[in-house]
Amino acid sequence: MIAEHWPMFGLRLRTPRLELRQPDLADLAELASQAARGVHDPAIMPFAMPWTDAEPEERARATIKWHWQVLSRWTPEHWALPLVAVADGRVIGTQEIAGKNFAILREVETGSWLGLEHQGKGYGTEMRAAVLALAFAGLGAEYATTEAFATNHASYRVSQKLGYLENGIKRHVVRGEPVIGRRMVLDRAGWDSARTVDVEISGLEPCRAMFGLSS
């Protein structure tokens, strides 16, 4: 089985409504179809890299290539884990968690998107809660960071709900215009006091060395 050689394929994060897992080819095909159907209002760009400013089939291919590129660059010192979120047997979006020098810094960052048809149902909160549980409860993280543009109110509300605090700004150029990114940070105590989503983690132990941790 592929998990014998790449243990992340055996990792599962489960919330009351979702399962998060590393995608196989069928999952990637579903995720690519979600990207092709749309991720956001075209009038507003929520990403620093405007990858969604493309034709549907180009967005689909870019989604698949991104996952392959991220995994091909994996090292225990600098890793990023893109997971698919599955609800009622359907891939509805993707949630990433990443760490650089994690064994020393104990810090992760996250990013995600949902297909348009699945937004506004609370899935974004459950997805983020799942990877925060992986970070803090599973891997022993001390901090989690995230960033969203000031116009991305939905992402900001999710961060607030999960206990994040403001942590400054970062300026970007998007579509030729300056855009303000709001940085937020969550520490272990903040995560513990704000968590309301039950998360079950399985298959983590064989993955620990890939995260730069001892078993």
Secondary structure, DSSP 8 states (H G I E B T S, - for coil): -GGGTSGGGG-EEE-SS-EEE---HHHHHHHHHHHHH-SS-TTS---SS-TTSS-HHHHHHHHHHHHHHHHHT-BTTEEEEEEEEEETTEEEEEEEEEEESHHHH-EEEEEEEE-GGGTTSSHHHHHHHHHHHIIIIIS--SEEEEEEETT-HHHHHHHHHTT-EEEEEEEEEETTEEEEEEEEEEEHHHHHHH--S--EEES-GGGGGGGT---
